[in-house]
Amino acid sequence: MPSNRKTFNEINITPLTDIFLVLLIIMMVIAPLLDQQGLNLAVPNMIEVQDDLKDAKLIKVLVTDNDEYMLDDSQIPVNQIGSVIAEQAKDNPDGLLIMTQNNATHGAVVKLMDEARNNGVTNISITEY
């Protein structure tokens, strides 16, 4: 028996386009309202920092151009940096001051910051030496 039905050969994309346009408008409206996450940095004046350093009990670590760590003019081995910071934190509760030379790498500074955080130091400052 022959059938008189027509075959459906076309796809109507109008509803799909409408949905995409609505989603695009929603994203355009919401995107500027999103709060961007990041670091809250407060850059102090140099005079304030110098006055505070005289009275503060800080652990002062120098990161050299060769990515070596120096504490009180003595070199700290990389594998012992965490234990040295934990020991120094008992006597210096105000935090850690990282002094970097011009060519010290970012990785060496971040490693020092991570070790300090892992050993309970919450206040970390960075300055150029």
N, CA, C and O atoms as CSV, one atom per row, in Angstrom:
chain,resi,resn,atom,element,x,y,z
A,1,MET,N,N,0.825,-1.166,0.000
A,1,MET,CA,C,0.000,0.000,0.000
A,1,MET,C,C,0.880,1.243,0.000
A,1,MET,O,O,1.739,1.400,0.867
A,2,PRO,N,N,0.675,2.087,-0.929
A,2,PRO,CA,C,1.442,3.332,-0.965
A,2,PRO,C,C,0.925,4.298,0.096
A,2,PRO,O,O,-0.271,4.367,0.380
A,3,SER,N,N,1.851,5.026,0.657
A,3,SER,CA,C,1.516,5.979,1.706
A,3,SER,C,C,1.603,7.393,1.136
A,3,SER,O,O,2.477,7.693,0.323
A,4,ASN,N,N,0.705,8.239,1.565
A,4,ASN,CA,C,0.666,9.618,1.091
A,4,ASN,C,C,1.365,10.581,2.060
A,4,ASN,O,O,1.126,11.788,2.007
A,5,ARG,N,N,2.191,10.081,2.908
A,5,ARG,CA,C,2.884,10.934,3.870
A,5,ARG,C,C,4.088,11.611,3.226
A,5,ARG,O,O,4.780,11.038,2.384
A,6,LYS,N,N,4.310,12.839,3.650
A,6,LYS,CA,C,5.492,13.558,3.177
A,6,LYS,C,C,6.644,13.293,4.142
A,6,LYS,O,O,6.449,13.177,5.352
A,7,THR,N,N,7.802,13.203,3.601
A,7,THR,CA,C,8.962,13.022,4.472
A,7,THR,C,C,9.447,14.394,4.933
A,7,THR,O,O,9.354,15.391,4.217
A,8,PHE,N,N,9.958,14.401,6.134
A,8,PHE,CA,C,10.431,15.643,6.747
A,8,PHE,C,C,11.933,15.748,6.483
A,8,PHE,O,O,12.714,14.993,7.063
A,9,ASN,N,N,12.347,16.678,5.612
A,9,ASN,CA,C,13.741,16.786,5.206
A,9,ASN,C,C,14.430,18.038,5.725
A,9,ASN,O,O,15.619,18.216,5.461
A,10,GLU,N,N,13.755,18.898,6.439
A,10,GLU,CA,C,14.347,20.143,6.892
A,10,GLU,C,C,14.306,20.222,8.411
A,10,GLU,O,O,13.400,19.692,9.055
A,11,ILE,N,N,15.316,20.903,8.972
A,11,ILE,CA,C,15.372,21.124,10.416
A,11,ILE,C,C,15.173,22.617,10.654
A,11,ILE,O,O,15.850,23.448,10.049
A,12,ASN,N,N,14.259,22.939,11.521
A,12,ASN,CA,C,13.997,24.327,11.863
A,12,ASN,C,C,14.932,24.731,13.001
A,12,ASN,O,O,14.798,24.222,14.113
A,13,ILE,N,N,15.881,25.644,12.739
A,13,ILE,CA,C,16.840,26.042,13.761
A,13,ILE,C,C,16.458,27.353,14.457
A,13,ILE,O,O,17.236,27.875,15.256
A,14,THR,N,N,15.305,27.873,14.172
A,14,THR,CA,C,14.876,29.125,14.793
A,14,THR,C,C,14.780,29.018,16.316
A,14,THR,O,O,15.273,29.918,16.996
A,15,PRO,N,N,14.180,27.979,16.892
A,15,PRO,CA,C,14.142,27.890,18.358
A,15,PRO,C,C,15.545,27.760,18.968
A,15,PRO,O,O,15.821,28.318,20.030
A,16,LEU,N,N,16.407,27.034,18.301
A,16,LEU,CA,C,17.768,26.886,18.791
A,16,LEU,C,C,18.501,28.221,18.780
A,16,LEU,O,O,19.220,28.541,19.726
A,17,THR,N,N,18.330,28.989,17.734
A,17,THR,CA,C,18.944,30.309,17.637
A,17,THR,C,C,18.401,31.235,18.723
A,17,THR,O,O,19.158,32.006,19.312
A,18,ASP,N,N,17.118,31.168,18.987
A,18,ASP,CA,C,16.520,31.982,20.042
A,18,ASP,C,C,17.119,31.657,21.408
A,18,ASP,O,O,17.390,32.557,22.204
A,19,ILE,N,N,17.321,30.380,21.672
A,19,ILE,CA,C,17.901,29.976,22.954
A,19,ILE,C,C,19.324,30.503,23.088
A,19,ILE,O,O,19.703,31.010,24.144
A,20,PHE,N,N,20.107,30.386,22.027
A,20,PHE,CA,C,21.484,30.877,22.072
A,20,PHE,C,C,21.548,32.390,22.256
A,20,PHE,O,O,22.419,32.885,22.971
A,21,LEU,N,N,20.655,33.120,21.632
A,21,LEU,CA,C,20.644,34.563,21.798
A,21,LEU,C,C,20.269,34.965,23.219
A,21,LEU,O,O,20.842,35.905,23.770
A,22,VAL,N,N,19.321,34.267,23.810
A,22,VAL,CA,C,18.943,34.544,25.196
A,22,VAL,C,C,20.109,34.255,26.137
A,22,VAL,O,O,20.389,35.041,27.043
A,23,LEU,N,N,20.792,33.123,25.923
A,23,LEU,CA,C,21.947,32.800,26.744
A,23,LEU,C,C,23.072,33.822,26.572
A,23,LEU,O,O,23.747,34.171,27.540
A,24,LEU,N,N,23.269,34.292,25.363
A,24,LEU,CA,C,24.295,35.303,25.104
A,24,LEU,C,C,23.972,36.604,25.841
A,24,LEU,O,O,24.858,37.218,26.434
A,25,ILE,N,N,22.735,37.015,25.805
A,25,ILE,CA,C,22.325,38.237,26.503
A,25,ILE,C,C,22.502,38.085,28.011
A,25,ILE,O,O,22.978,39.003,28.678
A,26,ILE,N,N,22.122,36.935,28.544
A,26,ILE,CA,C,22.290,36.691,29.980
A,26,ILE,C,C,23.765,36.761,30.365
A,26,ILE,O,O,24.107,37.372,31.377
A,27,MET,N,N,24.632,36.152,29.584
A,27,MET,CA,C,26.066,36.177,29.886
A,27,MET,C,C,26.629,37.588,29.771
A,27,MET,O,O,27.502,37.963,30.554
A,28,MET,N,N,26.155,38.366,28.825
A,28,MET,CA,C,26.641,39.736,28.663
A,28,MET,C,C,26.224,40.613,29.841
A,28,MET,O,O,26.948,41.535,30.216
A,29,VAL,N,N,25.073,40.332,30.418
A,29,VAL,CA,C,24.598,41.115,31.554
A,29,VAL,C,C,25.311,40.683,32.840
A,29,VAL,O,O,25.654,41.530,33.665
A,30,ILE,N,N,25.532,39.399,33.018
A,30,ILE,CA,C,26.094,38.877,34.259
A,30,ILE,C,C,27.613,39.034,34.326
A,30,ILE,O,O,28.153,39.234,35.414
A,31,ALA,N,N,28.307,38.950,33.211
A,31,ALA,CA,C,29.776,38.958,33.208
A,31,ALA,C,C,30.381,40.170,33.920
A,31,ALA,O,O,31.319,39.982,34.694
A,32,PRO,N,N,29.912,41.382,33.712
A,32,PRO,CA,C,30.518,42.508,34.449
A,32,PRO,C,C,30.220,42.492,35.945
A,32,PRO,O,O,30.920,43.140,36.722
A,33,LEU,N,N,29.206,41.771,36.346
A,33,LEU,CA,C,28.830,41.739,37.753
A,33,LEU,C,C,29.618,40.725,38.564
A,33,LEU,O,O,29.599,40.762,39.794
A,34,LEU,N,N,30.308,39.823,37.889
A,34,LEU,CA,C,31.062,38.804,38.600
A,34,LEU,C,C,32.236,39.441,39.319
A,34,LEU,O,O,32.952,40.274,38.763
A,35,ASP,N,N,32.417,39.036,40.555
A,35,ASP,CA,C,33.532,39.547,41.348
A,35,ASP,C,C,34.774,38.754,40.993
A,35,ASP,O,O,34.789,37.528,41.100
A,36,GLN,N,N,35.807,39.450,40.572
A,36,GLN,CA,C,37.033,38.761,40.197
A,36,GLN,C,C,37.841,38.454,41.444
A,36,GLN,O,O,38.101,39.332,42.266
A,37,GLN,N,N,38.231,37.200,41.570
A,37,GLN,CA,C,39.052,36.767,42.687
A,37,GLN,C,C,40.496,37.140,42.411
A,37,GLN,O,O,40.929,37.113,41.259
A,38,GLY,N,N,41.231,37.480,43.422
A,38,GLY,CA,C,42.633,37.817,43.257
A,38,GLY,C,C,43.256,38.117,44.599
A,38,GLY,O,O,42.634,37.946,45.647
A,39,LEU,N,N,44.469,38.556,44.551
A,39,LEU,CA,C,45.178,38.919,45.766
A,39,LEU,C,C,44.853,40.353,46.134
A,39,LEU,O,O,44.863,41.240,45.281
A,40,ASN,N,N,44.568,40.575,47.389
A,40,ASN,CA,C,44.385,41.932,47.882
A,40,ASN,C,C,45.737,42.412,48.377
A,40,ASN,O,O,46.234,41.954,49.406
A,41,LEU,N,N,46.314,43.317,47.654
A,41,LEU,CA,C,47.634,43.813,47.994
A,41,LEU,C,C,47.541,45.248,48.464
A,41,LEU,O,O,46.882,46.078,47.838
A,42,ALA,N,N,48.199,45.530,49.558
A,42,ALA,CA,C,48.303,46.886,50.054
A,42,ALA,C,C,49.782,47.238,50.070
A,42,ALA,O,O,50.556,46.645,50.823
A,43,VAL,N,N,50.167,48.174,49.265
A,43,VAL,CA,C,51.566,48.563,49.172
A,43,VAL,C,C,51.817,49.685,50.161
A,43,VAL,O,O,51.278,50.781,50.008
A,44,PRO,N,N,52.632,49.423,51.178
A,44,PRO,CA,C,52.892,50.459,52.180
A,44,PRO,C,C,53.935,51.451,51.680
A,44,PRO,O,O,54.668,51.176,50.731
A,45,ASN,N,N,53.989,52.596,52.326
A,45,ASN,CA,C,55.029,53.570,52.017
A,45,ASN,C,C,56.355,53.072,52.575
A,45,ASN,O,O,56.382,52.345,53.568
A,46,MET,N,N,57.451,53.463,51.938
A,46,MET,CA,C,58.772,53.028,52.382
A,46,MET,C,C,59.092,53.537,53.782
A,46,MET,O,O,59.783,52.848,54.532
A,47,ILE,N,N,58.623,54.695,54.150
A,47,ILE,CA,C,58.907,55.249,55.469
A,47,ILE,C,C,58.261,54.385,56.543
A,47,ILE,O,O,58.878,54.102,57.570
A,48,GLU,N,N,57.020,53.967,56.308
A,48,GLU,CA,C,56.332,53.122,57.272
A,48,GLU,C,C,57.048,51.786,57.433
A,48,GLU,O,O,57.197,51.290,58.549
A,49,VAL,N,N,57.486,51.208,56.333
A,49,VAL,CA,C,58.153,49.914,56.385
A,49,VAL,C,C,59.456,50.026,57.160
A,49,VAL,O,O,59.749,49.167,57.992
A,50,GLN,N,N,60.241,51.060,56.905
A,50,GLN,CA,C,61.508,51.213,57.600
A,50,GLN,C,C,61.298,51.420,59.092
A,50,GLN,O,O,62.062,50.884,59.895
A,51,ASP,N,N,60.294,52.173,59.479
A,51,ASP,CA,C,60.018,52.375,60.896
A,51,ASP,C,C,59.559,51.077,61.553
A,51,ASP,O,O,59.949,50.781,62.682
A,52,ASP,N,N,58.744,50.311,60.861
A,52,ASP,CA,C,58.231,49.062,61.410
A,52,ASP,C,C,59.315,48.006,61.532
A,52,ASP,O,O,59.277,47.194,62.456
A,53,LEU,N,N,60.283,47.998,60.619
A,53,LEU,CA,C,61.323,46.973,60.642
A,53,LEU,C,C,62.225,47.091,61.859
A,53,LEU,O,O,62.760,46.082,62.320
A,54,LYS,N,N,62.404,48.271,62.384
A,54,LYS,CA,C,63.281,48.460,63.532
A,54,LYS,C,C,62.724,47.772,64.771
A,54,LYS,O,O,63.487,47.221,65.564
A,55,ASP,N,N,61.410,47.796,64.949
A,55,ASP,CA,C,60.794,47.254,66.151
A,55,ASP,C,C,60.241,45.845,65.963
A,55,ASP,O,O,59.944,45.174,66.951
A,56,ALA,N,N,60.096,45.385,64.747
A,56,ALA,CA,C,59.443,44.110,64.487
A,56,ALA,C,C,60.393,42.939,64.734
A,56,ALA,O,O,61.604,43.034,64.534
A,57,LYS,N,N,59.807,41.851,65.169
A,57,LYS,CA,C,60.551,40.598,65.329
A,57,LYS,C,C,60.221,39.722,64.128
A,57,LYS,O,O,59.319,38.886,64.171
A,58,LEU,N,N,60.970,39.935,63.067
A,58,LEU,CA,C,60.740,39.245,61.809
A,58,LEU,C,C,61.844,38.245,61.518
A,58,LEU,O,O,62.994,38.430,61.916
A,59,ILE,N,N,61.478,37.192,60.821
A,59,ILE,CA,C,62.469,36.290,60.246
A,59,ILE,C,C,62.873,36.940,58.925
A,59,ILE,O,O,62.031,37.142,58.050
A,60,LYS,N,N,64.145,37.263,58.778
A,60,LYS,CA,C,64.609,37.937,57.563
A,60,LYS,C,C,65.438,36.963,56.746
A,60,LYS,O,O,66.540,36.585,57.145
A,61,VAL,N,N,64.900,36.554,55.593
A,61,VAL,CA,C,65.574,35.596,54.715
A,61,VAL,C,C,65.876,36.293,53.400
A,61,VAL,O,O,65.011,36.939,52.808
A,62,LEU,N,N,67.121,36.151,52.953
A,62,LEU,CA,C,67.566,36.726,51.687
A,62,LEU,C,C,67.580,35.624,50.633
A,62,LEU,O,O,68.168,34.563,50.840
A,63,VAL,N,N,66.924,35.886,49.499
A,63,VAL,CA,C,66.981,34.974,48.355
A,63,VAL,C,C,67.972,35.592,47.373
A,63,VAL,O,O,67.729,36.673,46.837
A,64,THR,N,N,69.085,34.905,47.139
A,64,THR,CA,C,70.154,35.458,46.315
A,64,THR,C,C,69.890,35.231,44.834
A,64,THR,O,O,68.927,34.569,44.448
A,65,ASP,N,N,70.768,35.795,44.019
A,65,ASP,CA,C,70.652,35.622,42.565
A,65,ASP,C,C,70.812,34.167,42.146
A,65,ASP,O,O,70.321,33.771,41.089
A,66,ASN,N,N,71.493,33.370,42.960
A,66,ASN,CA,C,71.718,31.953,42.659
A,66,ASN,C,C,70.650,31.062,43.291
A,66,ASN,O,O,70.830,29.847,43.377
A,67,ASP,N,N,69.551,31.651,43.728
A,67,ASP,CA,C,68.442,30.940,44.386
A,67,ASP,C,C,68.897,30.227,45.657
A,67,ASP,O,O,68.438,29.124,45.953
A,68,GLU,N,N,69.780,30.847,46.389
A,68,GLU,CA,C,70.192,30.335,47.690
A,68,GLU,C,C,69.480,31.155,48.762
A,68,GLU,O,O,69.161,32.326,48.558
A,69,TYR,N,N,69.241,30.524,49.896
A,69,TYR,CA,C,68.561,31.182,51.000
A,69,TYR,C,C,69.585,31.513,52.080
A,69,TYR,O,O,70.355,30.650,52.502
A,70,MET,N,N,69.589,32.766,52.523
A,70,MET,CA,C,70.533,33.228,53.537
A,70,MET,C,C,69.745,33.752,54.743
A,70,MET,O,O,68.827,34.559,54.598
A,71,LEU,N,N,70.119,33.282,55.922
A,71,LEU,CA,C,69.518,33.745,57.168
A,71,LEU,C,C,70.660,34.134,58.093
A,71,LEU,O,O,71.468,33.286,58.472
A,72,ASP,N,N,70.735,35.402,58.459
A,72,ASP,CA,C,71.813,35.918,59.311
A,72,ASP,C,C,73.189,35.593,58.746
A,72,ASP,O,O,74.066,35.112,59.464
A,73,ASP,N,N,73.369,35.855,57.477
A,73,ASP,CA,C,74.637,35.647,56.767
A,73,ASP,C,C,75.098,34.192,56.726
A,73,ASP,O,O,76.274,33.932,56.471
A,74,SER,N,N,74.217,33.260,56.968
A,74,SER,CA,C,74.561,31.846,56.805
A,74,SER,C,C,73.570,31.211,55.835
A,74,SER,O,O,72.373,31.498,55.861
A,75,GLN,N,N,74.099,30.349,54.987
A,75,GLN,CA,C,73.268,29.727,53.946
A,75,GLN,C,C,72.427,28.610,54.545
A,75,GLN,O,O,72.892,27.833,55.379
A,76,ILE,N,N,71.166,28.548,54.093
A,76,ILE,CA,C,70.247,27.498,54.533
A,76,ILE,C,C,70.084,26.519,53.378
A,76,ILE,O,O,69.742,26.937,52.272
A,77,PRO,N,N,70.323,25.214,53.604
A,77,PRO,CA,C,70.084,24.234,52.539
A,77,PRO,C,C,68.596,24.203,52.173
A,77,PRO,O,O,67.727,24.394,53.024
A,78,VAL,N,N,68.329,23.964,50.912
A,78,VAL,CA,C,66.943,23.998,50.410
A,78,VAL,C,C,66.072,22.967,51.121
A,78,VAL,O,O,64.904,23.233,51.405
A,79,ASN,N,N,66.630,21.793,51.409
A,79,ASN,CA,C,65.808,20.749,52.031
A,79,ASN,C,C,65.550,21.005,53.517
A,79,ASN,O,O,64.729,20.312,54.118
A,80,GLN,N,N,66.228,21.981,54.124
A,80,GLN,CA,C,66.029,22.281,55.543
A,80,GLN,C,C,65.308,23.611,55.772
A,80,GLN,O,O,65.163,24.040,56.917
A,81,ILE,N,N,64.863,24.255,54.722
A,81,ILE,CA,C,64.276,25.595,54.852
A,81,ILE,C,C,63.018,25.584,55.720
A,81,ILE,O,O,62.791,26.520,56.487
A,82,GLY,N,N,62.205,24.543,55.610
A,82,GLY,CA,C,60.978,24.464,56.406
A,82,GLY,C,C,61.255,24.342,57.888
A,82,GLY,O,O,60.621,25.019,58.697
A,83,SER,N,N,62.198,23.483,58.253
A,83,SER,CA,C,62.503,23.294,59.673
A,83,SER,C,C,63.179,24.529,60.271
A,83,SER,O,O,62.946,24.858,61.434
A,84,VAL,N,N,64.013,25.211,59.488
A,84,VAL,CA,C,64.666,26.424,59.980
A,84,VAL,C,C,63.631,27.526,60.214
A,84,VAL,O,O,63.699,28.245,61.211
A,85,ILE,N,N,62.683,27.652,59.301
A,85,ILE,CA,C,61.631,28.672,59.467
A,85,ILE,C,C,60.760,28.346,60.675
A,85,ILE,O,O,60.400,29.243,61.438
A,86,ALA,N,N,60.419,27.073,60.856
A,86,ALA,CA,C,59.604,26.684,62.012
A,86,ALA,C,C,60.328,26.993,63.317
A,86,ALA,O,O,59.704,27.435,64.282
A,87,GLU,N,N,61.637,26.763,63.354
A,87,GLU,CA,C,62.422,27.050,64.552
A,87,GLU,C,C,62.527,28.553,64.802
A,87,GLU,O,O,62.421,29.005,65.943
A,88,GLN,N,N,62.736,29.322,63.739
A,88,GLN,CA,C,62.857,30.772,63.872
A,88,GLN,C,C,61.516,31.427,64.217
A,88,GLN,O,O,61.491,32.478,64.857
A,89,ALA,N,N,60.417,30.824,63.804
A,89,ALA,CA,C,59.090,31.404,64.048
A,89,ALA,C,C,58.749,31.439,65.537
A,89,ALA,O,O,57.932,32.251,65.971
A,90,LYS,N,N,59.370,30.566,66.312
A,90,LYS,CA,C,59.120,30.572,67.758
A,90,LYS,C,C,59.642,31.859,68.405
A,90,LYS,O,O,59.015,32.419,69.304
A,91,ASP,N,N,60.809,32.313,67.925
A,91,ASP,CA,C,61.420,33.514,68.501
A,91,ASP,C,C,60.988,34.801,67.797
A,91,ASP,O,O,61.114,35.886,68.363
A,92,ASN,N,N,60.488,34.689,66.584
A,92,ASN,CA,C,60.104,35.855,65.772
A,92,ASN,C,C,58.647,35.714,65.336
A,92,ASN,O,O,58.378,35.254,64.226
A,93,PRO,N,N,57.709,36.102,66.191
A,93,PRO,CA,C,56.284,35.855,65.906
A,93,PRO,C,C,55.653,36.826,64.906
A,93,PRO,O,O,54.510,36.618,64.499
A,94,ASP,N,N,56.365,37.875,64.500
A,94,ASP,CA,C,55.740,38.887,63.643
A,94,ASP,C,C,55.650,38.482,62.173
A,94,ASP,O,O,54.930,39.124,61.408
A,95,GLY,N,N,56.353,37.444,61.765
A,95,GLY,CA,C,56.226,36.989,60.393
A,95,GLY,C,C,57.567,36.848,59.700
A,95,GLY,O,O,58.616,36.772,60.339
A,96,LEU,N,N,57.507,36.815,58.365
A,96,LEU,CA,C,58.670,36.576,57.521
A,96,LEU,C,C,58.856,37.739,56.564
A,96,LEU,O,O,57.907,38.188,55.921
A,97,LEU,N,N,60.086,38.224,56.473
A,97,LEU,CA,C,60.440,39.237,55.496
A,97,LEU,C,C,61.369,38.577,54.486
A,97,LEU,O,O,62.476,38.159,54.827
A,98,ILE,N,N,60.911,38.487,53.244
A,98,ILE,CA,C,61.714,37.898,52.174
A,98,ILE,C,C,62.382,39.040,51.422
A,98,ILE,O,O,61.714,39.883,50.823
A,99,MET,N,N,63.695,39.053,51.462
A,99,MET,CA,C,64.462,40.049,50.724
A,99,MET,C,C,65.057,39.352,49.501
A,99,MET,O,O,65.738,38.335,49.634
A,100,THR,N,N,64.805,39.887,48.333
A,100,THR,CA,C,65.266,39.233,47.110
A,100,THR,C,C,66.267,40.115,46.386
A,100,THR,O,O,66.136,41.339,46.360
A,101,GLN,N,N,67.256,39.481,45.806
A,101,GLN,CA,C,68.167,40.190,44.927
A,101,GLN,C,C,67.530,40.283,43.548
A,101,GLN,O,O,66.519,39.632,43.283
A,102,ASN,N,N,68.111,41.084,42.677
A,102,ASN,CA,C,67.487,41.391,41.385
A,102,ASN,C,C,67.211,40.172,40.523
A,102,ASN,O,O,66.169,40.120,39.870
A,103,ASN,N,N,68.087,39.205,40.495
A,103,ASN,CA,C,67.932,38.071,39.585
A,103,ASN,C,C,67.453,36.801,40.265
A,103,ASN,O,O,67.596,35.716,39.702
A,104,ALA,N,N,66.892,36.906,41.453
A,104,ALA,CA,C,66.325,35.733,42.119
A,104,ALA,C,C,65.084,35.287,41.352
A,104,ALA,O,O,64.301,36.117,40.888
A,105,THR,N,N,64.911,33.993,41.223
A,105,THR,CA,C,63.781,33.490,40.433
A,105,THR,C,C,62.491,33.486,41.249
A,105,THR,O,O,62.500,33.439,42.479
A,106,HIS,N,N,61.415,33.537,40.532
A,106,HIS,CA,C,60.087,33.514,41.144
A,106,HIS,C,C,59.862,32.194,41.874
A,106,HIS,O,O,59.243,32.167,42.938
A,107,GLY,N,N,60.364,31.103,41.304
A,107,GLY,CA,C,60.186,29.792,41.912
A,107,GLY,C,C,60.823,29.689,43.287
A,107,GLY,O,O,60.254,29.078,44.191
A,108,ALA,N,N,62.006,30.285,43.454
A,108,ALA,CA,C,62.685,30.238,44.754
A,108,ALA,C,C,61.902,31.019,45.802
A,108,ALA,O,O,61.811,30.597,46.955
A,109,VAL,N,N,61.342,32.143,45.409
A,109,VAL,CA,C,60.559,32.958,46.346
A,109,VAL,C,C,59.267,32.243,46.716
A,109,VAL,O,O,58.878,32.233,47.884
A,110,VAL,N,N,58.603,31.648,45.741
A,110,VAL,CA,C,57.348,30.936,46.009
A,110,VAL,C,C,57.598,29.718,46.888
A,110,VAL,O,O,56.791,29.413,47.766
A,111,LYS,N,N,58.710,29.018,46.660
A,111,LYS,CA,C,59.043,27.867,47.509
A,111,LYS,C,C,59.217,28.310,48.957
A,111,LYS,O,O,58.737,27.644,49.874
A,112,LEU,N,N,59.896,29.423,49.160
A,112,LEU,CA,C,60.093,29.957,50.510
A,112,LEU,C,C,58.757,30.345,51.140
A,112,LEU,O,O,58.520,30.075,52.318
A,113,MET,N,N,57.891,30.974,50.362
A,113,MET,CA,C,56.563,31.348,50.867
A,113,MET,C,C,55.746,30.112,51.239
A,113,MET,O,O,55.084,30.097,52.276
A,114,ASP,N,N,55.789,29.076,50.398
A,114,ASP,CA,C,55.055,27.843,50.691
A,114,ASP,C,C,55.555,27.172,51.963
A,114,ASP,O,O,54.765,26.725,52.795
A,115,GLU,N,N,56.870,27.108,52.104
A,115,GLU,CA,C,57.440,26.495,53.310
A,115,GLU,C,C,57.044,27.291,54.555
A,115,GLU,O,O,56.753,26.711,55.601
A,116,ALA,N,N,57.035,28.605,54.438
A,116,ALA,CA,C,56.649,29.431,55.577
A,116,ALA,C,C,55.183,29.201,55.938
A,116,ALA,O,O,54.849,29.044,57.112
A,117,ARG,N,N,54.319,29.181,54.944
A,117,ARG,CA,C,52.886,28.941,55.207
A,117,ARG,C,C,52.663,27.561,55.815
A,117,ARG,O,O,51.852,27.405,56.728
A,118,ASN,N,N,53.385,26.555,55.306
A,118,ASN,CA,C,53.225,25.198,55.830
A,118,ASN,C,C,53.712,25.077,57.266
A,118,ASN,O,O,53.305,24.157,57.975
A,119,ASN,N,N,54.568,25.980,57.706
A,119,ASN,CA,C,55.102,25.934,59.065
A,119,ASN,C,C,54.488,26.991,59.972
A,119,ASN,O,O,55.060,27.321,61.010
A,120,GLY,N,N,53.339,27.521,59.596
A,120,GLY,CA,C,52.562,28.367,60.488
A,120,GLY,C,C,52.820,29.857,60.410
A,120,GLY,O,O,52.269,30.605,61.217
A,121,VAL,N,N,53.638,30.327,59.467
A,121,VAL,CA,C,53.875,31.758,59.326
A,121,VAL,C,C,52.750,32.342,58.473
A,121,VAL,O,O,52.532,31.907,57.342
A,122,THR,N,N,52.038,33.325,59.016
A,122,THR,CA,C,50.900,33.878,58.287
A,122,THR,C,C,51.197,35.250,57.680
A,122,THR,O,O,50.581,35.629,56.683
A,123,ASN,N,N,52.125,35.991,58.264
A,123,ASN,CA,C,52.463,37.323,57.741
A,123,ASN,C,C,53.750,37.219,56.944
A,123,ASN,O,O,54.814,36.930,57.492
A,124,ILE,N,N,53.642,37.459,55.643
A,124,ILE,CA,C,54.804,37.363,54.757
A,124,ILE,C,C,54.907,38.656,53.974
A,124,ILE,O,O,53.933,39.109,53.373
A,125,SER,N,N,56.099,39.252,53.982
A,125,SER,CA,C,56.369,40.463,53.227
A,125,SER,C,C,57.544,40.203,52.291
A,125,SER,O,O,58.431,39.406,52.595
A,126,ILE,N,N,57.537,40.886,51.150
A,126,ILE,CA,C,58.610,40.738,50.170
A,126,ILE,C,C,59.157,42.121,49.853
A,126,ILE,O,O,58.407,43.079,49.667
A,127,THR,N,N,60.484,42.202,49.797
A,127,THR,CA,C,61.129,43.449,49.429
A,127,THR,C,C,62.357,43.149,48.605
A,127,THR,O,O,62.881,42.035,48.621
A,128,GLU,N,N,62.806,44.152,47.889
A,128,GLU,CA,C,64.020,44.000,47.088
A,128,GLU,C,C,65.208,44.358,47.966
A,128,GLU,O,O,65.164,45.322,48.729
A,129,TYR,N,N,66.263,43.573,47.849
A,129,TYR,CA,C,67.462,43.773,48.672
A,129,TYR,C,C,68.433,44.679,47.959
A,129,TYR,O,O,69.506,44.971,48.487
